[in-house]
Amino acid sequence: MMMMMMMMVVVVVVVVVVVVMMMMMTMMMMMMMMMMMMMMMMMMMMTTMMMTMMMMI
């Protein structure tokens, strides 16, 4: 009986850890994607600003 309880507890802990790792990985991926998008937008804005400045001058 004790062995069964211990096994159940170990299984539950492992499952929880795996789920948390998956969530963290997905969150990190989303954050990375958002950062990449922001960087791309900033680069585009900078290039457009430079182009407009060149046109003005």
VOPAGU-2260 file (C-alpha; in pm, 1 decimal, decimal comma):
REM VOPAGU-2260
SITE   aa  ch    i         X         Y         Z
SITE  MET   A    0       0,0       0,0       0,0
SITE  MET   A    1     275,3     247,8      95,5
SITE  MET   A    2     466,7     159,6    -221,9
SITE  MET   A    3     154,7     226,4    -431,6
SITE  MET   A    4     102,8     564,5    -262,4
SITE  MET   A    5     467,5     658,5    -314,7
SITE  MET   A    6     448,6     557,7    -682,1
SITE  MET   A    7     132,4     766,3    -729,4
SITE  VAL   A    8     297,2    1067,6    -564,4
SITE  VAL   A    9     610,7    1033,3    -778,3
SITE  VAL   A   10     402,5    1003,6   -1097,4
SITE  VAL   A   11     196,0    1310,8   -1006,7
SITE  VAL   A   12     508,2    1514,9    -928,4
SITE  VAL   A   13     672,2    1413,7   -1258,5
SITE  VAL   A   14     359,3    1503,5   -1456,6
SITE  VAL   A   15     331,7    1843,3   -1286,1
SITE  VAL   A   16     699,5    1920,0   -1350,7
SITE  VAL   A   17     667,3    1824,3   -1718,6
SITE  VAL   A   18     356,1    2039,4   -1761,3
SITE  VAL   A   19     525,5    2337,4   -1595,0
SITE  MET   A   20     833,5    2294,4   -1817,4
SITE  MET   A   21     611,4    2283,8   -2127,9
SITE  MET   A   22     428,7    2599,5   -2015,2
SITE  MET   A   23     759,1    2777,7   -1947,6
SITE  MET   A   24     894,8    2671,8   -2287,8
SITE  THR   A   25     582,7    2796,5   -2465,9
SITE  MET   A   26     593,2    3125,3   -2272,8
SITE  MET   A   27     962,3    3167,7   -2359,8
SITE  MET   A   28     888,4    3094,4   -2726,7
SITE  MET   A   29     602,9    3348,7   -2725,6
SITE  MET   A   30     826,1    3608,7   -2558,7
SITE  MET   A   31    1102,7    3541,8   -2812,0
SITE  MET   A   32     855,0    3576,2   -3100,1
SITE  MET   A   33     721,3    3902,8   -2952,5
SITE  MET   A   34    1076,3    4036,2   -2907,5
SITE  MET   A   35    1163,3    3940,8   -3266,5
SITE  MET   A   36     848,9    4112,4   -3395,5
SITE  MET   A   37     925,6    4425,3   -3189,4
SITE  MET   A   38    1285,2    4430,3   -3318,2
SITE  MET   A   39    1163,5    4395,1   -3678,2
SITE  MET   A   40     912,0    4677,6   -3628,4
SITE  MET   A   41    1179,9    4900,9   -3472,5
SITE  MET   A   42    1417,8    4828,4   -3761,5
SITE  MET   A   43    1145,3    4910,0   -4014,9
SITE  MET   A   44    1059,7    5233,8   -3833,6
SITE  MET   A   45    1427,2    5334,2   -3816,6
SITE  THR   A   46    1477,8    5264,8   -4187,0
SITE  THR   A   47    1164,5    5461,9   -4279,1
SITE  MET   A   48    1275,9    5752,7   -4059,6
SITE  MET   A   49    1620,2    5749,0   -4220,9
SITE  MET   A   50    1462,3    5741,7   -4567,9
SITE  THR   A   51    1233,7    6035,8   -4483,0
SITE  MET   A   52    1525,8    6232,8   -4337,7
SITE  MET   A   53    1728,5    6165,9   -4655,0
SITE  MET   A   54    1432,2    6279,2   -4867,4
SITE  MET   A   55    1393,5    6595,7   -4658,2
SITE  ILE   A   56    1762,3    6678,1   -4705,6
